[in-house]
Amino acid sequence: MTSRRALPTAVRLDPPADATLFAALRQAVALYRGGPGGIEESSGATRREDLLTRSLGAARIVAKLTAPGEAVGILLPNVAGTLAALIGAGAAGRVPAMLNYGAGAEAINDACRAARVRVIITSRAFVEKAGLQDCIDSLQATVHCIEDLRADLGVLDKLWIAAARLAPGLLLPRGDRDAPAVILFTSGSEGTPKGVVLSHRALLANIAQILTALEVGTEHAVFNALPVFHSFGLTAGVLLPLLTGMRCVLYVSPLHYKQIPGLIKQSRATILFGTSTFLRHYADHAAPGDLASLRLVVAGAERLTPEVRERWQRDFGIDILEGYGCTETAPVLAVNLPGANRPGSVGRLLAGIEGRAVPVEGIAQGGSLQVRGPNIMSGYLRASAPGVLEPPATALGPGWYDTGDVVEIDAEGFVHIRGRAKRFAKVAGEMVSLALSEDLARHARPEHLHAASRAPDRQRGERIVLFTTAADLQRHDLAEAAHALGIRELAIPRQIITLESLPVLGTGKIDHQALGRLAAAQPEL
């Protein structure tokens, strides 16, 4: 965070004890009526009270299409109507399943099978603009376009919406904070996507935890281009500002690198959430003054590279705060803070979260981070067992979740991520973090992008394959970097593959699953 501006008065989230997302939105409407707009987008602004009415319209629609407790697929872009559909489905006692429209028909069908989704709501205009018709035609669930559903609302429906606006307790099912609020799906970067069931309690608890850590107020405006089918974009990017009186500037895609810096300036946004990859590209295309309104920039979802951190500090005077989380934890687990920003760490665990680093066989330093707290998911849904909730549990007991990340927690409580347990290669009998191989490449060619993967090796068990955009990078460059950084030679990749660009998921993460397939296809040297 830059020190050039003072923060406004801090806000807190204090919903009723039985609060759902719908109840929290009603509370926000009452608290911030006449204040800053709720959702701002290219088509205009949607006030919180208008979003509440639209949510009731969505509740009326989904109640006609689905049964109580049923999951309904939401396949819509980053627009206010998507939030109305999400909150409205919950108000009607249904569970919105947020589908990744960039994942392809096969992955969407897997997601629908896991959550037992038989009805999907999308937009005809969106499908046409995004070129998704072939995908839609391949889906196994019944697809409805919101344009048709709205047109079918008659006089009685509109009277119901008006009455529910005045007396929701009489016309809507009673809210249950422990009921599922949303089903999100893991990115699939390392395997088949799983459904992650998050309760109203978990989402609202995580927002409260974020507010305990970061002092933000109603003068703030969050610019969010992260997709709402991703937990970072949903919780931090949209629900946080919507429910706490801030402006939420919603944009359709984080991939519009050239446009976003100018839009940040135009909207006078003060908070930006993004991945290291996205922040790097925004810096590449920012004109002088484009990012001057930002007070708080938080990076998550992937490791923040030193090069991106240093560039933002040098060029824009902004200290990026690196945080950490998982879809399964709603998502934020830890974050660095203004005045307590320790580069190389992801900060301390948020209030109410208990964490332990459990030893992993073959890995000498650190352990797999296991956590429990009010923001932990209700459980997984898998395509192999449709509709069957798999609650979190580890050897520590029920309610604990194993993040799969190998971490060290220092004496002051700062969490240092050493790599994912799945992202270690067993080379000549020793476990080597692929993150170390990537560190070597970044040291040798900091201006390029790099990602390491592993592949079988008949002589050494596994070999490390480095994918890079640096066409001139050689193994001797990596060896020099290893010597300079004091990293053992086992971390030097066996093979180097040059790509024009690295595959990236819609969430901004490197697509390690795609790189793993490519690595396995490489012939042994």
ROTIGU-600404 format. One record per residue (C-alpha): residue number from 1; z, x, y. Coordinates in steps of 0.02 Angstrom, whole numbers, plus 50000, padded with zeros to 5 digits. Layout:
# ROTIGU-600404
<r n="NUM" z="Z" x="X" y="Y"/>
...
//
This chain:
# ROTIGU-600404
<r n="1" z="50000" x="50000" y="50000"/>
<r n="2" z="49960" x="50062" y="50174"/>
<r n="3" z="50102" x="50074" y="50300"/>
<r n="4" z="49999" x="50019" y="50449"/>
<r n="5" z="50056" x="49836" y="50444"/>
<r n="6" z="50220" x="49746" y="50417"/>
<r n="7" z="50236" x="49619" y="50277"/>
<r n="8" z="50268" x="49436" y="50318"/>
<r n="9" z="50421" x="49343" y="50260"/>
<r n="10" z="50430" x="49347" y="50070"/>
<r n="11" z="50400" x="49190" y="49969"/>
<r n="12" z="50473" x="49140" y="49801"/>
<r n="13" z="50423" x="49016" y="49668"/>
<r n="14" z="50560" x="48892" y="49628"/>
<r n="15" z="50482" x="48748" y="49531"/>
<r n="16" z="50585" x="48607" y="49453"/>
<r n="17" z="50669" x="48646" y="49288"/>
<r n="18" z="50542" x="48542" y="49191"/>
<r n="19" z="50394" x="48604" y="49293"/>
<r n="20" z="50217" x="48609" y="49229"/>
<r n="21" z="50070" x="48681" y="49326"/>
<r n="22" z="50034" x="48505" y="49390"/>
<r n="23" z="50214" x="48484" y="49449"/>
<r n="24" z="50210" x="48655" y="49531"/>
<r n="25" z="50050" x="48609" y="49623"/>
<r n="26" z="50129" x="48446" y="49683"/>
<r n="27" z="50276" x="48547" y="49747"/>
<r n="28" z="50158" x="48668" y="49836"/>
<r n="29" z="50068" x="48522" y="49918"/>
<r n="30" z="50234" x="48456" y="49984"/>
<r n="31" z="50293" x="48627" y="50045"/>
<r n="32" z="50132" x="48691" y="50125"/>
<r n="33" z="50048" x="48532" y="50188"/>
<r n="34" z="49953" x="48577" y="50345"/>
<r n="35" z="49966" x="48762" y="50307"/>
<r n="36" z="49830" x="48886" y="50254"/>
<r n="37" z="49691" x="48816" y="50145"/>
<r n="38" z="49722" x="48821" y="49958"/>
<r n="39" z="49554" x="48882" y="49890"/>
<r n="40" z="49417" x="48957" y="49996"/>
<r n="41" z="49243" x="48990" y="49925"/>
<r n="42" z="49064" x="49005" y="49985"/>
<r n="43" z="49041" x="48815" y="49980"/>
<r n="44" z="49194" x="48784" y="50090"/>
<r n="45" z="49382" x="48763" y="50078"/>
<r n="46" z="49481" x="48649" y="49963"/>
<r n="47" z="49655" x="48603" y="50025"/>
<r n="48" z="49796" x="48595" y="49900"/>
<r n="49" z="49810" x="48406" y="49921"/>
<r n="50" z="49624" x="48386" y="49887"/>
<r n="51" z="49638" x="48498" y="49733"/>
<r n="52" z="49780" x="48388" y="49673"/>
<r n="53" z="49669" x="48233" y="49687"/>
<r n="54" z="49526" x="48322" y="49599"/>
<r n="55" z="49648" x="48372" y="49462"/>
<r n="56" z="49691" x="48189" y="49434"/>
<r n="57" z="49506" x="48151" y="49424"/>
<r n="58" z="49489" x="48285" y="49290"/>
<r n="59" z="49641" x="48213" y="49200"/>
<r n="60" z="49557" x="48042" y="49195"/>
<r n="61" z="49397" x="48118" y="49126"/>
<r n="62" z="49474" x="48224" y="48988"/>
<r n="63" z="49586" x="48081" y="48934"/>
<r n="64" z="49430" x="47980" y="48894"/>
<r n="65" z="49351" x="48120" y="48793"/>
<r n="66" z="49497" x="48191" y="48695"/>
<r n="67" z="49660" x="48144" y="48610"/>
<r n="68" z="49836" x="48188" y="48671"/>
<r n="69" z="49879" x="48369" y="48631"/>
<r n="70" z="49697" x="48414" y="48595"/>
<r n="71" z="49615" x="48571" y="48665"/>
<r n="72" z="49466" x="48545" y="48779"/>
<r n="73" z="49344" x="48685" y="48815"/>
<r n="74" z="49316" x="48732" y="48998"/>
<r n="75" z="49156" x="48830" y="49025"/>
<r n="76" z="49144" x="48844" y="49214"/>
<r n="77" z="49132" x="48983" y="49344"/>
<r n="78" z="49256" x="49042" y="49475"/>
<r n="79" z="49261" x="48885" y="49583"/>
<r n="80" z="49396" x="48765" y="49640"/>
<r n="81" z="49333" x="48634" y="49517"/>
<r n="82" z="49378" x="48747" y="49372"/>
<r n="83" z="49558" x="48751" y="49432"/>
<r n="84" z="49556" x="48563" y="49449"/>
<r n="85" z="49494" x="48548" y="49270"/>
<r n="86" z="49627" x="48667" y="49206"/>
<r n="87" z="49773" x="48585" y="49296"/>
<r n="88" z="49707" x="48409" y="49266"/>
<r n="89" z="49688" x="48436" y="49079"/>
<r n="90" z="49869" x="48489" y="49070"/>
<r n="91" z="49924" x="48339" y="49174"/>
<r n="92" z="49838" x="48226" y="49047"/>
<r n="93" z="49931" x="48308" y="48903"/>
<r n="94" z="49779" x="48407" y="48844"/>
<r n="95" z="49761" x="48596" y="48831"/>
<r n="96" z="49623" x="48683" y="48928"/>
<r n="97" z="49538" x="48819" y="48827"/>
<r n="98" z="49455" x="48937" y="48952"/>
<r n="99" z="49292" x="48998" y="48876"/>
<r n="100" z="49209" x="49161" y="48924"/>
<r n="101" z="49032" x="49109" y="48970"/>
<r n="102" z="48974" x="49291" y="48960"/>
<r n="103" z="49032" x="49318" y="48782"/>
<r n="104" z="48883" x="49237" y="48696"/>
<r n="105" z="48868" x="49085" y="48583"/>
<r n="106" z="48941" x="49169" y="48428"/>
<r n="107" z="49102" x="49221" y="48516"/>
<r n="108" z="49118" x="49051" y="48602"/>
<r n="109" z="49097" x="48962" y="48436"/>
<r n="110" z="49230" x="49075" y="48360"/>
<r n="111" z="49346" x="49033" y="48505"/>
<r n="112" z="49315" x="48847" y="48486"/>
<r n="113" z="49346" x="48857" y="48299"/>
<r n="114" z="49512" x="48948" y="48326"/>
<r n="115" z="49574" x="48819" y="48452"/>
<r n="116" z="49491" x="48670" y="48365"/>
<r n="117" z="49390" x="48629" y="48520"/>
<r n="118" z="49267" x="48488" y="48489"/>
<r n="119" z="49228" x="48447" y="48672"/>
<r n="120" z="49169" x="48569" y="48806"/>
<r n="121" z="49152" x="48530" y="48991"/>
<r n="122" z="49028" x="48631" y="49094"/>
<r n="123" z="48913" x="48607" y="49244"/>
<r n="124" z="48726" x="48579" y="49234"/>
<r n="125" z="48700" x="48673" y="49397"/>
<r n="126" z="48802" x="48820" y="49332"/>
<r n="127" z="48710" x="48825" y="49166"/>
<r n="128" z="48542" x="48828" y="49254"/>
<r n="129" z="48593" x="48958" y="49383"/>
<r n="130" z="48674" x="49073" y="49253"/>
<r n="131" z="48534" x="49053" y="49127"/>
<r n="132" z="48651" x="48988" y="48991"/>
<r n="133" z="48544" x="48850" y="48916"/>
<r n="134" z="48505" x="48945" y="48756"/>
<r n="135" z="48691" x="48981" y="48734"/>
<r n="136" z="48735" x="48798" y="48765"/>
<r n="137" z="48606" x="48742" y="48638"/>
<r n="138" z="48688" x="48854" y="48507"/>
<r n="139" z="48864" x="48787" y="48529"/>
<r n="140" z="48939" x="48682" y="48390"/>
<r n="141" z="49053" x="48578" y="48502"/>
<r n="142" z="48993" x="48429" y="48604"/>
<r n="143" z="48949" x="48484" y="48780"/>
<r n="144" z="48971" x="48370" y="48932"/>
<r n="145" z="48913" x="48409" y="49109"/>
<r n="146" z="49039" x="48375" y="49245"/>
<r n="147" z="48902" x="48301" y="49356"/>
<r n="148" z="48877" x="48160" y="49230"/>
<r n="149" z="49062" x="48135" y="49199"/>
<r n="150" z="49100" x="48115" y="49384"/>
<r n="151" z="48956" x="47994" y="49405"/>
<r n="152" z="49028" x="47886" y="49265"/>
<r n="153" z="49195" x="47862" y="49356"/>
<r n="154" z="49202" x="47680" y="49409"/>
<r n="155" z="49309" x="47578" y="49528"/>
<r n="156" z="49451" x="47560" y="49403"/>
<r n="157" z="49452" x="47748" y="49375"/>
<r n="158" z="49462" x="47782" y="49561"/>
<r n="159" z="49604" x="47656" y="49579"/>
<r n="160" z="49694" x="47745" y="49437"/>
<r n="161" z="49673" x="47913" y="49525"/>
<r n="162" z="49742" x="47842" y="49687"/>
<r n="163" z="49890" x="47764" y="49597"/>
<r n="164" z="49926" x="47923" y="49499"/>
<r n="165" z="49925" x="48018" y="49663"/>
<r n="166" z="50068" x="47909" y="49724"/>
<r n="167" z="50165" x="47886" y="49562"/>
<r n="168" z="50112" x="48015" y="49431"/>
<r n="169" z="50269" x="47984" y="49329"/>
<r n="170" z="50209" x="47807" y="49289"/>
<r n="171" z="50032" x="47849" y="49237"/>
<r n="172" z="50038" x="48025" y="49166"/>
<r n="173" z="50127" x="48088" y="49009"/>
<r n="174" z="50294" x="48171" y="49040"/>
<r n="175" z="50276" x="48356" y="49074"/>
<r n="176" z="50346" x="48484" y="48953"/>
<r n="177" z="50364" x="48661" y="49019"/>
<r n="178" z="50362" x="48731" y="48842"/>
<r n="179" z="50199" x="48642" y="48799"/>
<r n="180" z="50037" x="48742" y="48801"/>
<r n="181" z="49968" x="48757" y="48977"/>
<r n="182" z="49811" x="48854" y="48933"/>
<r n="183" z="49724" x="48944" y="48792"/>
<r n="184" z="49646" x="49108" y="48843"/>
<r n="185" z="49549" x="49223" y="48729"/>
<r n="186" z="49569" x="49410" y="48705"/>
<r n="187" z="49423" x="49510" y="48770"/>
<r n="188" z="49357" x="49561" y="48601"/>
<r n="189" z="49346" x="49742" y="48660"/>
<r n="190" z="49420" x="49800" y="48494"/>
<r n="191" z="49385" x="49654" y="48376"/>
<r n="192" z="49357" x="49467" y="48358"/>
<r n="193" z="49433" x="49370" y="48504"/>
<r n="194" z="49595" x="49276" y="48469"/>
<r n="195" z="49660" x="49122" y="48557"/>
<r n="196" z="49816" x="49159" y="48659"/>
<r n="197" z="49924" x="49006" y="48693"/>
<r n="198" z="50023" x="49018" y="48854"/>
<r n="199" z="50151" x="48886" y="48900"/>
<r n="200" z="50185" x="48817" y="49074"/>
<r n="201" z="50351" x="48909" y="49066"/>
<r n="202" z="50266" x="49076" y="49030"/>
<r n="203" z="50141" x="49063" y="49173"/>
<r n="204" z="50267" x="49005" y="49302"/>
<r n="205" z="50393" x="49135" y="49243"/>
<r n="206" z="50265" x="49274" y="49265"/>
<r n="207" z="50223" x="49216" y="49441"/>
<r n="208" z="50409" x="49218" y="49483"/>
<r n="209" z="50423" x="49392" y="49408"/>
<r n="210" z="50277" x="49455" y="49512"/>
<r n="211" z="50356" x="49384" y="49670"/>
<r n="212" z="50520" x="49470" y="49628"/>
<r n="213" z="50429" x="49636" y="49622"/>
<r n="214" z="50302" x="49619" y="49763"/>
<r n="215" z="50357" x="49550" y="49930"/>
<r n="216" z="50214" x="49438" y="49986"/>
<r n="217" z="50213" x="49291" y="50104"/>
<r n="218" z="50113" x="49143" y="50167"/>
<r n="219" z="50017" x="49252" y="50290"/>
<r n="220" z="49933" x="49338" y="50144"/>
<r n="221" z="49761" x="49298" y="50075"/>
<r n="222" z="49712" x="49349" y="49899"/>
<r n="223" z="49530" x="49393" y="49867"/>
<r n="224" z="49495" x="49355" y="49685"/>
<r n="225" z="49330" x="49388" y="49598"/>
<r n="226" z="49409" x="49414" y="49427"/>
<r n="227" z="49361" x="49274" y="49308"/>
<r n="228" z="49489" x="49136" y="49283"/>
<r n="229" z="49457" x="49142" y="49095"/>
<r n="230" z="49549" x="49309" y="49105"/>
<r n="231" z="49737" x="49311" y="49125"/>
<r n="232" z="49738" x="49435" y="49270"/>
<r n="233" z="49616" x="49328" y="49369"/>
<r n="234" z="49704" x="49165" y="49324"/>
<r n="235" z="49886" x="49207" y="49352"/>
<r n="236" z="49883" x="49340" y="49488"/>
<r n="237" z="49716" x="49298" y="49566"/>
<r n="238" z="49729" x="49108" y="49580"/>
<r n="239" z="49892" x="49027" y="49525"/>
<r n="240" z="50000" x="49151" y="49622"/>
<r n="241" z="49924" x="49112" y="49793"/>
<r n="242" z="49891" x="48929" y="49755"/>
<r n="243" z="50072" x="48890" y="49712"/>
<r n="244" z="50156" x="48998" y="49845"/>
<r n="245" z="50069" x="48951" y="50008"/>
<r n="246" z="49946" x="49095" y="50021"/>
<r n="247" z="49760" x="49078" y="50046"/>
<r n="248" z="49655" x="49107" y="49890"/>
<r n="249" z="49479" x="49170" y="49923"/>
<r n="250" z="49384" x="49137" y="49763"/>
<r n="251" z="49221" x="49225" y="49723"/>
<r n="252" z="49104" x="49194" y="49578"/>
<r n="253" z="49085" x="49369" y="49505"/>
<r n="254" z="49169" x="49540" y="49518"/>
<r n="255" z="49002" x="49622" y="49480"/>
<r n="256" z="48926" x="49591" y="49652"/>
<r n="257" z="48979" x="49762" y="49711"/>
<r n="258" z="48871" x="49766" y="49868"/>
<r n="259" z="48927" x="49596" y="49933"/>
<r n="260" z="49114" x="49598" y="49897"/>
<r n="261" z="49173" x="49728" y="50025"/>
<r n="262" z="49089" x="49630" y="50165"/>
<r n="263" z="49162" x="49467" y="50101"/>
<r n="264" z="49336" x="49545" y="50102"/>
<r n="265" z="49312" x="49586" y="50286"/>
<r n="266" z="49239" x="49414" y="50325"/>
<r n="267" z="49383" x="49322" y="50240"/>
<r n="268" z="49518" x="49436" y="50314"/>
<r n="269" z="49592" x="49456" y="50140"/>
<r n="270" z="49753" x="49554" y="50128"/>
<r n="271" z="49775" x="49568" y="49939"/>
<r n="272" z="49648" x="49627" y="49811"/>
<r n="273" z="49669" x="49632" y="49623"/>
<r n="274" z="49543" x="49729" y="49519"/>
<r n="275" z="49507" x="49850" y="49381"/>
<r n="276" z="49482" x="50036" y="49410"/>
<r n="277" z="49297" x="50014" y="49372"/>
<r n="278" z="49276" x="49874" y="49499"/>
<r n="279" z="49377" x="49964" y="49634"/>
<r n="280" z="49268" x="50118" y="49611"/>
<r n="281" z="49110" x="50017" y="49642"/>
<r n="282" z="49184" x="49926" y="49792"/>
<r n="283" z="49225" x="50094" y="49871"/>
<r n="284" z="49046" x="50151" y="49839"/>
<r n="285" z="48975" x="50004" y="49939"/>
<r n="286" z="49105" x="49977" y="50074"/>
<r n="287" z="49047" x="49999" y="50254"/>
<r n="288" z="49170" x="50060" y="50386"/>
<r n="289" z="49299" x="49926" y="50419"/>
<r n="290" z="49256" x="49818" y="50268"/>
<r n="291" z="49424" x="49847" y="50184"/>
<r n="292" z="49530" x="49865" y="50341"/>
<r n="293" z="49619" x="49698" y="50319"/>
<r n="294" z="49690" x="49743" y="50147"/>
<r n="295" z="49876" x="49773" y="50138"/>
<r n="296" z="49901" x="49773" y="49951"/>
<r n="297" z="49780" x="49830" y="49815"/>
<r n="298" z="49837" x="49816" y="49634"/>
<r n="299" z="49740" x="49888" y="49487"/>
<r n="300" z="49760" x="49828" y="49309"/>
<r n="301" z="49672" x="49786" y="49144"/>
<r n="302" z="49621" x="49968" y="49119"/>
<r n="303" z="49685" x="50138" y="49168"/>
<r n="304" z="49670" x="50182" y="49353"/>
<r n="305" z="49579" x="50348" y="49363"/>
<r n="306" z="49647" x="50482" y="49481"/>
<r n="307" z="49475" x="50491" y="49564"/>
<r n="308" z="49479" x="50308" y="49615"/>
<r n="309" z="49659" x="50320" y="49674"/>
<r n="310" z="49623" x="50474" y="49780"/>
<r n="311" z="49464" x="50402" y="49854"/>
<r n="312" z="49547" x="50242" y="49914"/>
<r n="313" z="49688" x="50344" y="49992"/>
<r n="314" z="49568" x="50466" y="50074"/>
<r n="315" z="49434" x="50346" y="50135"/>
<r n="316" z="49534" x="50188" y="50170"/>
<r n="317" z="49715" x="50244" y="50188"/>
<r n="318" z="49768" x="50129" y="50046"/>
<r n="319" z="49884" x="50177" y="49903"/>
<r n="320" z="49828" x="50077" y="49752"/>
<r n="321" z="49973" x="50008" y="49651"/>
<r n="322" z="49937" x="50021" y="49465"/>
<r n="323" z="50007" x="49885" y="49354"/>
<r n="324" z="49999" x="49841" y="49172"/>
<r n="325" z="49995" x="49686" y="49065"/>
<r n="326" z="49917" x="49592" y="48921"/>
<r n="327" z="49841" x="49421" y="48898"/>
<r n="328" z="49986" x="49387" y="48780"/>
<r n="329" z="50114" x="49416" y="48919"/>
<r n="330" z="50035" x="49299" y="49049"/>
<r n="331" z="49991" x="49445" y="49094"/>
<r n="332" z="50097" x="49560" y="49204"/>
<r n="333" z="50227" x="49671" y="49120"/>
<r n="334" z="50248" x="49812" y="49244"/>
<r n="335" z="50187" x="49866" y="49415"/>
<r n="336" z="50214" x="50006" y="49539"/>
<r n="337" z="50287" x="49953" y="49706"/>
<r n="338" z="50266" x="50003" y="49887"/>
<r n="339" z="50391" x="50144" y="49912"/>
<r n="340" z="50409" x="50167" y="49724"/>
<r n="341" z="50231" x="50209" y="49674"/>
<r n="342" z="50227" x="50343" y="49540"/>
<r n="343" z="50047" x="50396" y="49506"/>
<r n="344" z="50010" x="50414" y="49321"/>
<r n="345" z="50130" x="50274" y="49276"/>
<r n="346" z="50109" x="50085" y="49278"/>
<r n="347" z="50278" x="50059" y="49362"/>
<r n="348" z="50435" x="49981" y="49293"/>
<r n="349" z="50448" x="49827" y="49184"/>
<r n="350" z="50469" x="49666" y="49283"/>
<r n="351" z="50633" x="49572" y="49293"/>
<r n="352" z="50679" x="49479" y="49135"/>
<r n="353" z="50570" x="49584" y="49020"/>
<r n="354" z="50652" x="49687" y="48884"/>
<r n="355" z="50548" x="49830" y="48815"/>
<r n="356" z="50565" x="49961" y="48679"/>
<r n="357" z="50453" x="50105" y="48629"/>
<r n="358" z="50451" x="50094" y="48439"/>
<r n="359" z="50399" x="50254" y="48347"/>
<r n="360" z="50224" x="50255" y="48270"/>
<r n="361" z="50189" x="50356" y="48115"/>
<r n="362" z="50083" x="50509" y="48153"/>
<r n="363" z="50108" x="50500" y="48342"/>
<r n="364" z="50236" x="50626" y="48401"/>
<r n="365" z="50259" x="50574" y="48583"/>
<r n="366" z="50306" x="50398" y="48637"/>
<r n="367" z="50302" x="50239" y="48538"/>
<r n="368" z="50218" x="50070" y="48530"/>
<r n="369" z="50283" x="49960" y="48672"/>
<r n="370" z="50363" x="49800" y="48608"/>
<r n="371" z="50423" x="49671" y="48733"/>
<r n="372" z="50506" x="49502" y="48746"/>
<r n="373" z="50541" x="49389" y="48893"/>
<r n="374" z="50505" x="49217" y="48967"/>
<r n="375" z="50322" x="49260" y="48999"/>
<r n="376" z="50278" x="49299" y="48817"/>
<r n="377" z="50144" x="49191" y="48735"/>
<r n="378" z="50185" x="49047" y="48618"/>
<r n="379" z="50071" x="49127" y="48489"/>
<r n="380" z="49896" x="49166" y="48427"/>
<r n="381" z="49760" x="49051" y="48363"/>
<r n="382" z="49633" x="49131" y="48246"/>
<r n="383" z="49461" x="49074" y="48189"/>
<r n="384" z="49517" x="49113" y="48012"/>
<r n="385" z="49655" x="48982" y="48024"/>
<r n="386" z="49596" x="48851" y="48152"/>
<r n="387" z="49734" x="48766" y="48251"/>
<r n="388" z="49876" x="48860" y="48164"/>
<r n="389" z="49994" x="48938" y="48291"/>
<r n="390" z="50053" x="49112" y="48246"/>
<r n="391" z="50212" x="49145" y="48349"/>
<r n="392" z="50246" x="49323" y="48408"/>
<r n="393" z="50362" x="49427" y="48299"/>
<r n="394" z="50387" x="49610" y="48255"/>
<r n="395" z="50513" x="49708" y="48152"/>
<r n="396" z="50631" x="49687" y="48301"/>
<r n="397" z="50633" x="49500" y="48269"/>
<r n="398" z="50549" x="49337" y="48321"/>
<r n="399" z="50493" x="49323" y="48501"/>
<r n="400" z="50449" x="49507" y="48515"/>
<r n="401" z="50269" x="49555" y="48549"/>
<r n="402" z="50191" x="49722" y="48502"/>
<r n="403" z="50071" x="49771" y="48641"/>
<r n="404" z="49987" x="49903" y="48534"/>
<r n="405" z="50000" x="50027" y="48678"/>
<r n="406" z="50084" x="50194" y="48649"/>
<r n="407" z="50200" x="50228" y="48796"/>
<r n="408" z="50338" x="50339" y="48857"/>
<r n="409" z="50473" x="50268" y="48971"/>
<r n="410" z="50551" x="50400" y="49082"/>
<r n="411" z="50732" x="50412" y="49138"/>
<r n="412" z="50698" x="50306" y="49293"/>
<r n="413" z="50614" x="50168" y="49194"/>
<r n="414" z="50433" x="50206" y="49239"/>
<r n="415" z="50313" x="50166" y="49098"/>
<r n="416" z="50180" x="50296" y="49056"/>
<r n="417" z="50039" x="50238" y="48943"/>
<r n="418" z="49977" x="50371" y="48823"/>
<r n="419" z="49843" x="50265" y="48740"/>
<r n="420" z="49818" x="50118" y="48625"/>
<r n="421" z="49876" x="50140" y="48447"/>
<r n="422" z="49701" x="50084" y="48396"/>
<r n="423" z="49626" x="50214" y="48512"/>
<r n="424" z="49689" x="50367" y="48420"/>
<r n="425" z="49577" x="50468" y="48305"/>
<r n="426" z="49645" x="50556" y="48152"/>
<r n="427" z="49558" x="50725" y="48166"/>
<r n="428" z="49595" x="50852" y="48030"/>
<r n="429" z="49754" x="50757" y="47986"/>
<r n="430" z="49820" x="50747" y="48166"/>
<r n="431" z="49825" x="50597" y="48281"/>
<r n="432" z="49730" x="50627" y="48443"/>
<r n="433" z="49726" x="50504" y="48588"/>
<r n="434" z="49551" x="50460" y="48644"/>
<r n="435" z="49622" x="50447" y="48820"/>
<r n="436" z="49646" x="50637" y="48817"/>
<r n="437" z="49462" x="50661" y="48776"/>
<r n="438" z="49418" x="50550" y="48923"/>
<r n="439" z="49535" x="50652" y="49034"/>
<r n="440" z="49436" x="50809" y="48989"/>
<r n="441" z="49272" x="50727" y="49037"/>
<r n="442" z="49342" x="50660" y="49201"/>
<r n="443" z="49407" x="50833" y="49244"/>
<r n="444" z="49237" x="50910" y="49208"/>
<r n="445" z="49131" x="50775" y="49293"/>
<r n="446" z="49244" x="50666" y="49403"/>
<r n="447" z="49097" x="50579" y="49485"/>
<r n="448" z="49037" x="50502" y="49321"/>
<r n="449" z="49101" x="50373" y="49197"/>
<r n="450" z="49161" x="50420" y="49023"/>
<r n="451" z="49230" x="50333" y="48869"/>
<r n="452" z="49279" x="50405" y="48700"/>
<r n="453" z="49264" x="50324" y="48530"/>
<r n="454" z="49290" x="50378" y="48350"/>
<r n="455" z="49181" x="50382" y="48196"/>
<r n="456" z="49205" x="50431" y="48014"/>
<r n="457" z="49184" x="50615" y="47971"/>
<r n="458" z="49172" x="50678" y="47792"/>
<r n="459" z="49250" x="50847" y="47831"/>
<r n="460" z="49382" x="50806" y="47963"/>
<r n="461" z="49422" x="50623" y="47924"/>
<r n="462" z="49366" x="50561" y="48095"/>
<r n="463" z="49270" x="50636" y="48240"/>
<r n="464" z="49278" x="50597" y="48425"/>
<r n="465" z="49117" x="50538" y="48508"/>
<r n="466" z="49109" x="50542" y="48697"/>
<r n="467" z="48995" x="50424" y="48794"/>
<r n="468" z="48958" x="50479" y="48971"/>
<r n="469" z="48843" x="50448" y="49118"/>
<r n="470" z="48839" x="50638" y="49154"/>
<r n="471" z="48675" x="50699" y="49081"/>
<r n="472" z="48722" x="50883" y="49101"/>
<r n="473" z="48895" x="50876" y="49020"/>
<r n="474" z="48915" x="51000" y="48876"/>
<r n="475" z="49055" x="51040" y="48753"/>
<r n="476" z="49090" x="51206" y="48839"/>
<r n="477" z="49127" x="51108" y="49000"/>
<r n="478" z="49255" x="51006" y="48902"/>
<r n="479" z="49328" x="51164" y="48826"/>
<r n="480" z="49354" x="51236" y="49000"/>
<r n="481" z="49437" x="51074" y="49053"/>
<r n="482" z="49551" x="51079" y="48901"/>
<r n="483" z="49605" x="51255" y="48947"/>
<r n="484" z="49636" x="51206" y="49128"/>
<r n="485" z="49736" x="51050" y="49082"/>
<r n="486" z="49829" x="51126" y="48935"/>
<r n="487" z="49757" x="50998" y="48813"/>
<r n="488" z="49734" x="51052" y="48633"/>
<r n="489" z="49559" x="51084" y="48568"/>
<r n="490" z="49567" x="50942" y="48442"/>
<r n="491" z="49541" x="50823" y="48589"/>
<r n="492" z="49371" x="50901" y="48630"/>
<r n="493" z="49240" x="50773" y="48573"/>
<r n="494" z="49131" x="50826" y="48428"/>
<r n="495" z="48980" x="50736" y="48499"/>
<r n="496" z="48923" x="50691" y="48675"/>
<r n="497" z="48805" x="50543" y="48701"/>
<r n="498" z="48729" x="50513" y="48873"/>
<r n="499" z="48706" x="50333" y="48928"/>
<r n="500" z="48632" x="50268" y="49090"/>
<r n="501" z="48784" x="50154" y="49106"/>
<r n="502" z="48934" x="50112" y="48998"/>
<r n="503" z="48946" x="49936" y="48926"/>
<r n="504" z="49073" x="49832" y="49021"/>
<r n="505" z="49151" x="49664" y="48979"/>
<r n="506" z="49157" x="49525" y="49109"/>
<r n="507" z="49340" x="49566" y="49137"/>
<r n="508" z="49296" x="49742" y="49196"/>
<r n="509" z="49355" x="49833" y="49041"/>
<r n="510" z="49247" x="49956" y="48946"/>
<r n="511" z="49175" x="49870" y="48791"/>
<r n="512" z="49252" x="49986" y="48661"/>
<r n="513" z="49194" x="49876" y="48519"/>
<r n="514" z="49012" x="49904" y="48568"/>
<r n="515" z="49042" x="50090" y="48589"/>
<r n="516" z="49129" x="50097" y="48419"/>
<r n="517" z="48975" x="50024" y="48336"/>
<r n="518" z="48865" x="50148" y="48428"/>
<r n="519" z="48977" x="50294" y="48379"/>
<r n="520" z="48976" x="50243" y="48196"/>
<r n="521" z="48785" x="50241" y="48200"/>
<r n="522" z="48775" x="50423" y="48257"/>
<r n="523" z="48730" x="50549" y="48120"/>
<r n="524" z="48860" x="50681" y="48084"/>
<r n="525" z="48825" x="50853" y="48156"/>
//
